[in-house]
Amino acid sequence: MTSNLGHITQTIFDGKHVQVLHAPNESDWTLLTFDIMHARANGKVAFASKLAQALGVNFIGVVPKYPCWYPKHEMDELTDLIKGKRIGPMLAYGASMGGYGALRWGSLCGAHSTLACSPQATIEPSLLGERDKRYQLRYISELHAGMRVNEEHLAERNFVIVDRFFKNDFVQANLLPASDSLRTIFAPFMFHSTAKCVSGRENAAQIFHAALEGDHAAIKAAIRRKRVTAFERAVNIAKTCNRKHRPLLAEKIVERLKETHPVDYALVTADAMRRSGRSNEARELYLGIIERDKGHKLAKQHLSALNTNCEFDVQK
């Protein structure tokens, strides 16, 4: 049972690296979230805060002030504070850097279960080598050395959602501790957007409660239902087809997205046209995207590459 008290957000901690928000509610459980690397603390919103309001649940959100990966010396100050705001069992939830935060700090903050989408196990270059170089520039030895997720950090129940076909994330998943308390759920062709499988009020509510109860089968079924209808999955399958020299199949897969997701449709279709020798048609699609959104960097990059390649082909 829940009783929405207006979900007034309070800033209960404002440090050098993170800010902690609390939206109290007389619910019978608590949602604790850790935000993504692109989030910036503003005292108002946190990862899944709107979803928590819709669910009417007691909510605590840890929000970074920069891509900090939740450093120990500041997080150690927060564990008792967050425990003091908990009502009933608590679920720690996050994606990417937030998934790391949920796994590394959720239990220490009092969470009974953790749900992590495409998390990192570490960003320490000496542990990753060439396998995942995405976050090397974010690594600061004074903050992040020895901060890998280990078994001692895990909650009673931990669920990791990852796309095993997305190489960097699968590398990170394999660096997580081998533990009976940690279950991995695969979400093929969601790439780094596995958190989209948790979207939607009813779907999220089912997954959150299943995570609190340790119901792996229910989480897996809910993730699959959401995944097969996700437009991101269709886009990513089509991108894979392009990379594997199946451009006509890629075009066919994204055709249904032409009206609902026109930019994604145009980007994938233009790439398919380029790969099948229809450069002029591809150019028109890229120009259409740029006309719609003059700041669309990816379309500009692809158009520039296309023009360069065309010039090279002519010279050749």
C-alpha positions in Angstrom: 0.0 0.0 0.0 1.2 3.6 -0.7 0.0 7.0 0.3 1.3 9.8 -1.9 2.2 12.8 0.2 3.0 15.0 -2.8 6.5 13.6 -3.3 8.2 16.8 -2.3 11.9 16.4 -3.1 14.4 17.3 -0.4 18.1 17.6 -0.8 19.5 15.7 2.2 23.2 15.8 1.1 25.1 18.1 -1.2 28.8 17.1 -1.5 31.7 17.6 -3.8 30.9 14.6 -6.0 27.3 13.7 -5.4 24.0 15.1 -4.3 21.3 12.9 -2.5 17.6 13.6 -3.0 14.8 12.2 -0.9 11.1 12.2 -1.9 9.4 10.8 1.2 6.3 8.6 0.9 4.4 6.3 3.3 5.0 3.3 1.1 5.9 -0.2 2.2 9.2 -0.2 0.3 11.9 2.1 -0.9 13.5 2.8 -4.2 17.1 3.9 -4.2 18.6 4.9 -7.5 22.1 5.9 -8.8 22.2 8.1 -11.8 24.0 7.8 -15.2 27.3 9.6 -16.0 25.6 12.3 -18.1 23.3 13.4 -15.2 24.1 16.6 -13.3 22.7 17.3 -9.8 20.1 20.1 -9.7 18.2 19.4 -6.5 15.1 18.4 -8.5 15.3 15.2 -10.4 17.2 11.9 -10.2 17.2 8.6 -12.1 13.7 7.2 -12.1 12.4 9.9 -9.8 9.3 10.5 -12.0 8.7 6.8 -12.1 9.0 6.6 -8.3 6.4 9.4 -8.1 4.0 7.5 -10.4 4.4 4.4 -8.3 4.0 6.4 -5.0 7.1 4.9 -3.4 9.5 6.3 -0.9 12.4 7.5 -3.1 16.1 8.2 -2.6 18.2 9.3 -5.5 22.0 9.7 -5.6 23.0 12.1 -8.4 26.5 12.9 -9.6 27.9 16.4 -10.1 30.1 15.0 -12.9 31.0 11.4 -14.1 32.4 10.5 -10.7 31.7 6.8 -10.4 30.6 7.3 -6.8 34.0 7.6 -5.0 34.4 5.9 -1.7 35.5 8.7 0.6 32.2 10.6 -0.1 29.9 7.6 -0.4 31.1 6.4 3.0 29.6 9.5 4.5 26.2 8.7 3.0 25.5 5.1 3.9 24.0 5.7 7.3 22.1 8.8 6.1 20.4 6.7 3.4 19.7 3.9 5.7 17.9 6.3 8.0 15.5 7.3 5.2 14.6 3.7 4.2 11.1 2.4 4.7 10.7 -1.4 4.4 12.8 -3.4 2.0 14.9 -1.3 -0.4 15.8 -1.9 -4.0 18.9 -0.2 -5.5 18.5 0.5 -9.2 20.7 2.1 -11.8 22.0 1.9 -15.4 25.6 2.1 -16.7 27.5 4.2 -14.1 24.3 4.1 -12.0 24.3 0.3 -12.3 27.8 0.3 -11.0 26.7 2.5 -8.1 23.8 0.3 -7.3 26.0 -2.8 -7.2 28.9 -1.2 -5.4 27.0 0.8 -2.8 23.4 -0.4 -2.8 23.9 -3.0 -0.1 26.1 -0.7 2.0 23.2 1.8 1.9 20.8 -0.8 3.2 19.4 -2.2 0.0 18.1 -5.8 0.1 18.1 -6.2 -3.7 19.9 -4.6 -6.6 18.8 -4.2 -10.3 21.7 -3.0 -12.5 21.3 -2.4 -16.3 24.5 -2.5 -18.4 26.7 -1.8 -15.4 30.4 -1.4 -15.1 32.3 -3.6 -12.7 35.3 -1.2 -12.7 36.8 1.6 -14.8 40.4 0.9 -13.7 42.5 0.7 -16.8 44.9 -1.8 -15.3 42.0 -4.3 -14.9 40.4 -3.6 -18.3 43.4 -3.2 -20.7 42.2 -3.0 -24.3 38.9 -4.7 -23.5 36.9 -1.6 -22.6 38.5 1.8 -23.1 35.3 3.9 -22.9 35.9 5.4 -19.5 39.7 5.6 -19.3 39.7 9.4 -19.3 37.3 9.4 -16.3 39.6 7.3 -14.1 41.3 9.2 -11.3 43.5 6.9 -9.2 42.9 8.8 -6.0 39.1 8.3 -6.4 38.8 5.0 -8.2 41.7 2.7 -7.4 40.5 -0.5 -5.7 36.8 0.4 -6.4 35.9 -2.8 -8.4 32.6 -4.4 -7.5 33.4 -7.4 -5.3 31.2 -10.1 -3.7 31.4 -8.3 -0.3 29.5 -5.3 -1.9 26.6 -7.3 -3.2 23.1 -7.3 -1.8 21.1 -10.4 -0.8 19.7 -10.5 -4.3 21.3 -9.0 -7.4 20.0 -8.9 -11.0 22.1 -7.6 -13.9 20.6 -6.9 -17.3 23.1 -6.9 -20.2 23.3 -7.4 -23.9 25.8 -10.1 -24.5 26.2 -9.0 -28.1 27.4 -5.5 -26.9 31.0 -6.4 -26.4 32.1 -3.7 -23.9 29.2 -4.4 -21.6 29.6 -8.1 -21.8 33.3 -7.6 -20.8 32.2 -5.7 -17.7 29.5 -8.3 -16.8 32.2 -11.0 -16.8 34.3 -8.9 -14.4 31.5 -8.9 -11.8 31.9 -11.4 -9.0 30.8 -15.0 -9.5 28.2 -15.3 -6.8 25.0 -17.3 -6.1 23.4 -14.0 -5.2 24.0 -12.5 -8.7 21.8 -13.5 -11.6 22.4 -12.2 -15.2 19.5 -11.6 -17.6 20.4 -11.2 -21.2 18.6 -8.6 -23.4 19.9 -9.2 -26.9 20.2 -6.2 -29.3 19.4 -3.6 -26.7 23.1 -2.7 -26.7 23.7 -0.1 -23.9 20.0 0.7 -23.6 18.9 -2.3 -21.5 17.2 0.1 -19.0 14.6 0.6 -21.7 13.4 -2.9 -20.8 12.4 -1.6 -17.3 10.5 1.4 -18.7 6.7 1.9 -18.2 4.9 2.1 -14.9 3.3 -1.3 -14.8 6.3 -3.1 -16.3 8.7 -1.4 -13.9 6.4 -2.1 -10.9 6.4 -5.8 -11.8 10.2 -5.9 -12.2 10.9 -4.0 -9.0 8.7 -6.2 -6.9 10.1 -9.3 -8.5 13.6 -8.1 -7.7 12.7 -7.5 -4.1 11.2 -11.0 -3.9 14.1 -12.6 -5.7 11.9 -13.9 -8.5 14.4 -14.3 -11.4 11.9 -15.9 -13.7 9.4 -13.1 -13.4 12.1 -10.5 -14.1 13.3 -12.4 -17.1 9.8 -12.8 -18.5 9.0 -9.1 -18.1 12.3 -8.0 -19.6 11.7 -10.2 -22.7 8.1 -8.9 -23.1 9.4 -5.3 -23.1 12.4 -6.1 -25.3 10.7 -7.7 -28.2 8.5 -4.6 -28.7 11.3 -2.0 -28.1 12.1 0.2 -31.1 15.7 0.2 -30.0 15.9 -3.5 -30.6 14.7 -3.2 -34.2 17.2 -0.3 -34.8 20.1 -2.3 -33.3 19.2 -5.5 -35.3 19.2 -3.4 -38.5 22.5 -1.8 -37.6 24.0 -5.2 -37.1 22.6 -6.3 -40.5 24.3 -3.3 -42.1 27.6 -4.2 -40.4 27.2 -7.8 -41.7 26.6 -6.6 -45.2 22.9 -7.2 -45.3 21.7 -3.7 -46.1 18.4 -4.7 -47.8 17.4 -6.6 -44.7 18.3 -3.6 -42.6 16.0 -1.4 -44.6 13.2 -3.9 -44.3 13.5 -4.1 -40.5 13.3 -0.4 -39.9 10.6 0.4 -42.4 8.0 0.2 -39.7 9.7 3.0 -37.8 9.5 5.5 -40.6 6.5 7.4 -39.0 7.1 6.7 -35.3 10.9 7.2 -35.2 11.8 9.0 -38.4 15.4 10.0 -37.4 16.4 6.5 -36.4 14.7 5.2 -39.5 16.6 7.6 -41.7 20.0 7.0 -40.1 19.8 3.3 -40.5 18.3 3.4 -44.0 20.9 6.0 -45.2 23.7 3.7 -44.0 22.0 0.8 -45.8 21.8 2.8 -49.0 25.4 3.9 -48.7 26.5 0.3 -48.3 24.4 -0.8 -51.3 25.8 1.9 -53.6 22.9 4.3 -53.5 25.0 7.3 -52.3 22.7 10.0 -53.6 19.6 8.6 -51.8 21.7 8.3 -48.6 22.8 11.9 -49.0 19.2 13.1 -49.3 18.2 11.3 -46.1 21.2 12.8 -44.2 20.3 16.2 -45.4 16.7 15.7 -44.3 17.8 14.8 -40.8 20.0 17.9 -40.6 17.2 20.1 -41.9 15.0 18.7 -39.2 17.7 19.0 -36.5 20.6 21.4 -37.5 22.6 20.2 -34.4 22.4 16.5 -35.3 26.1 15.7 -35.1 25.9 12.0 -36.2 24.1 12.9 -39.4 26.6 15.6 -40.1 29.5 13.1 -39.5 28.0 10.5 -41.7 27.3 13.0 -44.5 30.8 14.3 -44.3 32.2 10.7 -44.5 29.9 9.9 -47.4 31.0 13.0 -49.3 34.6 12.2 -48.6 34.2 8.6 -49.8 32.3 9.7 -52.9 35.1 12.1 -53.8 37.6 9.3 -53.3 35.5 7.0 -55.5 35.4 9.6 -58.3 39.1 10.1 -58.1 39.7 6.4 -58.1 
